Amino acid sequence: MKNGWQIKRLRDLGISYFKGVSPKVKSSSGDMVLVPSGAVFPGGIKFDRTKKFSSSGVNVTGKILCDGDILFNCGGVGTLGRSAIFSSSSMREKAVSDSFVLVIRSRNTDALSRFIFYFLQSEQASEEIIANTRGTTGITSIRTEAIMGFGMPVPPLPEQQRIVGILDKAFASFATARANAEKNADNARALYSSELDNLFTGLIDNCETIELGELIETLTDYHANGSYEVLKQHVELKDTEDYAWMVRSTDFEKGFQNEMRYITKAAYEFLKKSRVFGGEIIMSKIGNAGKVYLMPDICSPCSLAMNLFLIRLKDGRASNKYVYRFLKSKFGEAQIQARLKGAATQTITKENVRSLLIPLPSKTEQDQIVLRLENLEIETQRLESIYQKKLDAVDALKKSLLHHAFTGQLK
């Protein structure tokens, strides 16, 4: 370690810290703004300032946020360890954080607030977070005592000021680079969506429409194979690879890069009415109801999981790829949304799926539309890959810079 540097626990730095509040009364016309744990990001705090709560009956003494306070997320799903610096700019009301957020306040101590903030994003702090995290699935958390026990390299204050000055400038540049890459990726996706909608705009007015039910050969789901009791007796989902794969909506959402679920050969043979062969249209029927996917080509036995519909079309009149892309357009999505039932948990029925109206040009024109969209989709994915590589490079550079900063190597 560099001369003059010390390793100190956060609790030994003379800083104050406290957990946020657990508001009992929420109101859109409340007198305070609540910063939830999910709103904490290293790049800033992202929350809806119009959502307020009433502090009546809630003890907020000493917990009102001040400029420069560090907010550290102590729990959640995929949000543990995020930290941010609070700023009251553009806020008229006072603010407090919720009880999943630890507030660290550095005033006249031997460590600058921003120096601590940058440390909490470093590789050294990440190792401490991982070592002290509780819970393995679902919501994870970390105790306040563990956080305040993190060991931080502490140089003299002038050196801290020099390091913070360098990091502030660098991280501002990183934020700009990230924003530009994300904007470019959004523009690429928007171009594809615009072309998708434009292609179907003319068809809506100039060709016949037909109910999807007239094109369907098979519309089925997991429960077509029997009652809950019967299915429970014959089917057990397994985490380890087995004879057949059970395709779920989360598989599509995560690009098939997640952990799969499997069933035995006996279970696959029992689920005859919901086997998947590749190329079918898949639709969520509950939860994320109406979300549409296209099953990729597969080379292994596969069956449909719960909460999904499988749509297989008759040969000849319409292609799965064409109907899938129409359902993904604004015209298809509007029809689907109009047919959803329920408030808290939305669903869609087989009858409503069959009633969807599909514009039906000739098969040749359908194939031309699909080819045009597939080519544009390939180009969009290529651009997204380029922008993702830029984002990864920014993250790697941030990691390297923080490592140098907290090992005394920052020039």
N, C-alpha and C positions, 0 to 999 in steps of 0.2 A: 504494500500500500504506500501511496505517496506520503512524503514527510508532511507532518501537520494534520493529516487526516485521522479520524477516529471512527470506530464502529459504535454507534449508539442505538439503543432501542427507541422506538418512537415515543414510548411513554416517558423516557428520560430526557426529552428535549424541552420540557417545560411548556408543552402545548396543551390546550384544552380540547376535549372531545366529548361528544354526547350523541345518543341515538335520536332520531326524529320522533314524531308523535304518531299516535294511533287515533285519527279523527273519528269521532262517533257520529257527527252530523255533517252530511255533505249537502251542498246547495249550490246552484248555479249563481246565486246572488249572495254568496258568503262574503266574509270580510277578509279572507286570506287566500293565498294561492298555495296549493300543496304540490310539492315536487315528488312524484313517485319514483321508486327505485328503477323502474324500467325506463325512466327519462334520462338517466345518467349515462353519458358517453364521454370518452376522452376528448372529443372535439367540441364538447359543449353540452348544455342541458336542453333537451328537446321535449317540451311539454306544452300542453294547451293552457295558455294563461287565462282563457275564458272559463275554465273549470275551477271553481273555487269551493271552499268549504267554510263552515261557520266554526269559529274558535270557541263558541259558547260551550262551557262544560269541559273544555280540553285545556290541559295545563301546557301553555307554550312559553312559560317563563324561562328566559335564557336560551330559547331554541329558535328564535327568529333569525333567519339567515342573513349574513352580512357579506358584503363584497370581499372576495378573497378566500371565503370558506371553501375547504376541500370536501366534496361529497364523495363518499366511498360506498359502493353498493355491496352490502353484506349478504345478499341472498337473492335467489330467483332461478329461473330456467335460462341458462345461457347468458346471464347478465352479471354473475358474481365477479367482483374484482374491478368493475368499471369505476373510474374516478373522473371527476370534473371539478372545475373551479366555478364557483357561483358568482354571477354578476346580476345586479339589480337593474341594469339599464333597460329602459322602456317599460319598467314595471311601476305601477302606481300603488299597488297593494304590498303589504308585507308577505313574506313567504316562509314556509317551514317545509322540512322534508318528512317523508313517512318513516315508519319505524324500521324499515329494512335498510335505511341509509345511515351510515356513521358520518357525523360532521366533525372534521378536524380543523381547529382554528389556531393559527400560529400568529401570535402577537408578541413582538419584542423577545424572541427566544433565540437560541443559537442555531436555528434552521429556518430559512425562508420558506414561506408558504408554497411558492411555485417550485422550489427545489424539492420539497416533499412530494408535491403533485407529480413531478416528472419521475421521481423515484418509484412511485406507486405504479407507473407504467413500464418500469424496467424489467429486464429478465430476472434480476435478483428478487424483485418483489413478486413476480409471477411464481417463482419457485416456492416462496414462502406461502403464497395463497394456495397453491396446489397441496403443499404439505399439511396445511391446516384446514382444508375444506372438509365439511361434514356432509354426509349423504352421498350416495352413488347414483341414484336415479331420481328423476323428477326434480324437485326443488333442492338445491344445495345451499349451504350457508357457511359462514365463518364467524367465530365469536369475536367480540370487541377486544377481549383480552389478548387473543392471538394476534390480531392486527397491530395492536399497540406494542406487541413484543417483537415485531419485525426489526431486524438489525439493518441500519442504514449507514452507508459511508458518509461521514460528515466532515467536509473541509472547512477552513476558516471562512467567515462571511464574505470577504472580498472574492474568494475563489467561487463561492456559491453564486454570487452576483454575476461573475464572468460566465459561468456555465449556463445559468438561467438566460442570460442575454443571447448566447449562441443558440440555445435550444428554442427560445421564443421565435427567433428569426427563421430557423430551420423548420420548425413545426408549422409556422405560417405558410411557408413555401409548400410543405407537404400537403397542407389542407387545400391550397389552391390546386395543386396537381391532382389530388384525389377528386375534388369537385369537378375539374375539367374532364377527367376520365369517366366519372359517373355520368356527367351530362352527355358526353359523346355516346356512351352505351345506351342511355335513355333515348337519344335521338335515333340511334340505329333501330331500336325496338319500335319507336314511334313510326318510323318509315315503313316497317313491315306491317304494323297495324293499319296505317293509312291505306296502303296498297290493298290489304285484305278487304277493308270496308269498301274501297272504291270499286273493286272487281265485282262485288255483290250488289252494289247500288243499281247498276243497269239491269241486272238480272231480275231484281225484285219487280221492276216495272214492265219488263219485256218478255218474260217467259212464264209458263204455267207454274203454279205452286201445287204441291201435293203434300198430304199429311205423311209424316215420317212413318206412321203405322203401316201405310201401304207398301213401304219399301222394306220393312223389317221382316227378316226370316226368323230371328230369335231375339227375344228380349227376356233376359233371365237374371237371376241373382243367386247368391249363396243359399238363401232360405227356400229356394225352389226345390232343394233336395230333401226337405223335411222340417219338422218342428224343432224348436230350440232343444228340447229334451233328446230327440233322436240325433241331432247333429252333435250334441255334447258327448253322446256315447260313442260316436264313430270318428270324430275329428278332434285332433289336438295339435295346436300350433307349436312348432319347435324352433328354437333359436339356432340349433345346429343343422347343417345341411343334410337333407334327406332326399327322398325320391322326387317330390314335386315342390314347386315354389308357389306360395300363395301371394298373388299380386295385390298390393294395397295402394290406396291413394298416396300415402307417404312415399312409396317407391317412385311414383311419377314426379312428385314435388321435389324430391331430392336427386333426381336424375339417375336413379338406380345405383347411387353410390352409398346408400345406407345399408344397415344390417337387414338382411332378408328374413322372412319367416317361411317355414317348410312344413310339409305333411308327409306321412308315410304313403307307400304304394296302396295300401288298403283304403286309406282315407281318400286318396285321389280317385280310386275306382268307385268309391261310394258317391263322390261328388260329380256324378255324370252330367248333371244338368248345368253345371257352371264351369266346365273346362274351357281353358283359353288356349288358342292356337297361334295367335299373332295376327295383327291387322284389324282387330275389332275396335269399335268405339266403346270406351269405358266412361261411365258417368257416375259421379258421387250422388247418392240418393238421400243422404242425411248429413248433418253437420255442415260441410262445405258443399251443400246441395247444388246440383246443376253444373258443377265444374266438370269439364269434358277433357278426356285424354284419348290419345290414339295408341293402342297397344303395339309395341315394336315387334319385329320378327323375332321369334324365339326358337331355340333348338333343344329345349328340354320340357318335360311335362310341367304344366302350369294350371293353377286353378284360381278362381275368383274369391277374394276375401269378402268379409261382411261389408255392408254399407255401400256397395257399388252395384250398378247395373252393367250388364254386358249386352251390347247391341251388335248383332250380326245381320248384314243386309242380304237381300236376295240378289242373285247374279243378274247382270244385264242392265238394269235401269239406272242405277246410281252406284258410284264407288264410295267405299268407306272413307277414303281420304278427302273426297270432295265434300261429303256431308259433314265430316269432322270439322273441316275448315269453315264451312258455313256456320256451324254451331259456335265456333270461336269468334265469328265476326260480331259486330255490334248488333246486327239484325237478329242473329241466332241467340245471343246472350240476352237481348231484351225480351224475346219470347220465353226463354227459360225463366228469367227473373219473374215474369208475370204469372208463372205457373207454380211458383214455390208456395208452400203452405207452412204456417207456424211463425211464431215471433221469436222466442228464445232459441229454439232449435228448428231450423227450416228443413223441409223435406220436399221431395218430388215423387209423384206416383208414376206407375207404368202408364196409366191412362193419359196423364199429362205429357209424358215423353212421346207417346204415339201421336198426340194432337199437334205437335210442333210442325209448322209449315215450312217446307223446303222448296226453294225455286229449282226447277229441274230443266236445264238446257240439255242439248244432246250429249251423249256419252263422250263424243270427241271434244266438245267444248269443255266439259267437266275435266277431262284429262289435261287440256291445255291450261286451265286455271290452276290445277294442282301443280303442274310442272313449273309454271311461273312462280307460284308461291314457294315451292320447294327450293328453287334456285335463289330466291330472295332470302329465304330462311337460312340457307347455307352461308350466304354472304353476311347476314346479320350475326350469325354465330361466330363467323371468322372475326368480325370486328369486335364482338364482345370478348372473344379470347384475347385479342390484342390489348384491349383496355384492361382486362383482368390481369394480364401480365404486368401492365404498368402499375396497377394497384398493389400487386404483390411486391414489385420492386420498391415502391414507396414504403410499404410495411417493413421490408427487409432493411432498408436504409435507416428507418426510425429505430429499429431494434439495434442495429450496429451503433448508431449515434448514442443511444442511451447507455449501451454497454461501455463505450469509451468514456462517457460522462461520469459514470459511477465507479470506474476503475482508475480514474485519474489520468486518462490518456487523451482527453479532448484538447486538441490544439486550437 
